[in-house]
């Protein structure tokens, strides 16, 4: 275990978790289901009081929580928002999140938030720009930052490397972690015609501190990352491939739209747990 934690930048394997979502609160607080941990959307709890923080305290009383953000906009050319970072850091102190994650993307410019996770050009200039900002954020938060690969639907003609080469270059220069979203790898690979296996094989595996699994919506010519269905078989296969490289790593089932009963979500988590155990046995053999 100690060796695996060193492989993950000193961060622990928390097991298999699911997203903490309001429609499931009653079931979670009344029945205390078997879930190793929950992921919270940081921005939902960066408030001064009220029910969000009351529910956060109830969850913290029984479960380990990890923070996942959607507003850092680490790739933007706008200055870093230190008001946002101060509120994020205060939440880290409350939650005691072992790491904080957000997306390798930009969400706006010139003070305008587009509320979308937008891809970056894969260039050396972008690597230097993002890595410098990550180092500032990570030092300010005093906790490891993990960057998540986003799903994408367009590419830039200025790109000079593959997406996984870009991700690898950023995290190595910034000395931060990776939140490997396996579903996003599959979605982007289908949309852009690259090999998802090459992506999973090509990133620095010792920096993968967390994995996301989710469902998507297939439209024939393209796939949308909708988080609204079961994890697809092809994504489960990529997850197995990733685990061969990483060993057991904190895994999160994302299901945000068309939320099912909690039991359905828990069954997806148990499937991930079974795959982890299967790969672990094969590695041991």
N, C-alpha and C positions, 0 to 999 in steps of 0.2 A: 504493500500500500504506500509506504513512504516513497519508494522509487517512482510509482505512478504519479504521486503528487508532485514530485520534482519535475516530472515530464510535463505537467500541466502548470508550470510556473508557480509551484508551491500551493496550488489551489485544490481543494478536495473534490472527490466525486460524491455528489449529493444523491445519486440514484436517479429515479425517474419522477418527474413532476408534471404538473399541468398548470395552465394559466388560471389565476384567481379572477373569476368573472361574477358580476353581480347576480345573474340569474341562478347561480349555484350556491350563493351565500347560505341560504336557509339549510340546504342539505349538508353543506360542509360543517356549519356550526352546530347543527343538531346531531349529526351522525359520526363526525370525525372519521371520514373514510381513510382507508389505507393509501396514503399518498406520501412520497418521501419529502416533497417540497412543492411550493407554489411560486410561480413567477408573477410579479405585479408590474403593471405599466406605471412607471415612476410618476408621470405627469398627473395621473388620477389621484395621487396622494400628496402632491406638493401644495397643500392647502393649510390654512391656519387652524382649522378645527372642523367640527361637524361630524356627520355620519361616516365620511370616508376614513377619518382617523380612528373613529370608534371601531369600525370594522377591521381596520388594520391591526389594532391592538388585540382584537379577538383572534385574528388569524395568527399573530405572533405568539400568542399564548400556547398554541398547539403545533405550529409548523415552522420550518425554516423557510424564509422568503428570500428571493433574489430579485433585484431591480432591473428592469428592461425599459429603455427610453425610446422615444420616437421624435424628439425635438432638438437633439444636440446639433444637427446640421454641421457635422464635422468637416464636410467638404466645401462648405460655402466660402465665399470671399468676404462675407461680412465679418466684422470683429466677433470674437467669442463673447457670448452673453453671460457676463459674470453674475448678474442678478439671478438668472436661471441656474447657474452652477452653484451659487450659494444655497439656493433652496434645495437643489439636488443633494448637496453635501449634507445638509441638515437631515434629509430623509435617510441618507446612508447611515447616519449615526443612530437614528431611531430603529431602522430595520436590521442593522448590522449585516448588511448584504456583503457576502465575501468578494463579490466583484460587481461591477455595473456594466451593462451592455447598451449599445446603441448601434446605429446602422452606418455602414461605410457609404455615405451618400451626401447629398445636400437637399434641403427642404425649402429653400427660399433664398432671396437676395434683395439687397437694398431695403431691408426691414420688412419685406413682404413674405409671409409664410404661405406656401402653396399647399401645405398639408398632404404632401406626397413624398415618397422616398425616391429621389431622382439619381440616376447613375452618373458616374464621373468619367471623364476621358482617361484612358489608361496610358499615362505619360510619366516620364521622370519628374517633370515639374509638378504634376499633381501628387506624386508620391511624397516629394519634399514638403509640399504645402500641407497635406493632411497629416503627415507624421509629426511635423513641428507642432501643430495644433493638438494632436493627441498627447504629446509629451506634456504640454501645458495643462491640459484637462486632467490627466492622470496624476500629475504632481499636486494639483489643486485639490482633487477629491481625496487624495491619500488612500486610494484603493485601486486595484487593477481594473483597467478598462478593457472590455472585449468588443471588437468590431464585428458586426454581422454583415455578411454578403447579402445584397438585396436581389430580388428578382428584377429583370429588366426586359424592356420591349423595344429598345432602340440602342444603337451603338454610335460612337463618334468616329468620324473619318480620321481624326487626329490621333486615335489610339495607336500605340506602338508596342503593346504587349497584350497577352491574354488577361482575362479577368483574374484568374488565379495567380498569375505572376504579379499582377498589380497588388492584390490583397497581400500576398506574401511579402512583397517589397515594403509595403506600408507598415505591417506589423513588426517586421524585423527592424526597420529603422526607428520605429516609435517604441519598441520593446513593450508591446502590449499583447493582449490575448485575441483569440478568434472565437466568435460565436458562429459555428458552421451551421448555416441553415441548409440542410440537405434537400429539402423541397425546393428552395430557391435555386440551388445548383441545377436540379432537374428541369425546373421551369425555364431558366435562362438558357440551358443547353438545348432544349427543344426549340425555343424561340429563335436562337441564333445559329444552331447547327453545329455546336461543338460537342466533344465527348465528355459527359458528366463524370465518367470514371477518371479521366485525366485530371479533372479539377480536384476531385477528392484525393487522388494520389499526389497531386502537385503542391499542396499547401504544407507549411511547416506544422506537422502533427503535434509537436510538443507545445504548441501555442493554442491548441484547441481546448478551451476550458468548458465549453458548453455546446450542445447540439440542439437545433430546433427541427421538429418534424411536424408537418401539417398536410392538409388536403389542398387540392387545387381544382380548377374547373377547366376542362379540355374543350376547346372550341375548334378542333380540327387543324386549322392552320397555325394556331397559337394557343398557349396556355396562360391562364390568369392565376396568379397567386391569391386565392380567395379565403383560405383558412375556413372553409365551409363544408368540409366533407372528411371522410376517412383518409388516412394516409394511403397513397397508391402503392401497389406492389413494387413498382420500379423504384420508388423512393425508399421503401423498406430495404430493397436490395442494395441501394447506395449506402444506407445506414450501416448495414452489415460490413460493407467494404471499408467504411470509415473506421468502424470499431476495430477492425483488424490492425489498423495503424495506431489507434489511440489507446486501446484497452478501454475499460469501463470509464465513461465520461458522463458528467451530468447531462441528462436528456430531458427535453421539454416537449410535450404535445401541445401544439397551438391549435385552438379551434375557437374562432372569434365571431363568425357569422353563421346563421342558422344553427344556433347552439342546440345540441341534443340534451337529453337527460344526462345527469352526471355519470350514471352507470355506463353509458356509451363511451364517454370520455375516459373513464377509468379503465375500460376494456382496452382502449388504444394504448394506455400507459402500460398495462399488463403485457400487451404484445411486445412493446419495446423492451420491457424487463426480460421477457423470454428470449428475445434475440440477443440481448446483452449476455445472458447466461450461456446461450448456445455458442456465441463467439468466444467467450471466456474459456469454456471447456475445450474448444478447438485450439485456442492459443496455448493452453496448459499442456495439451497432448502433443 
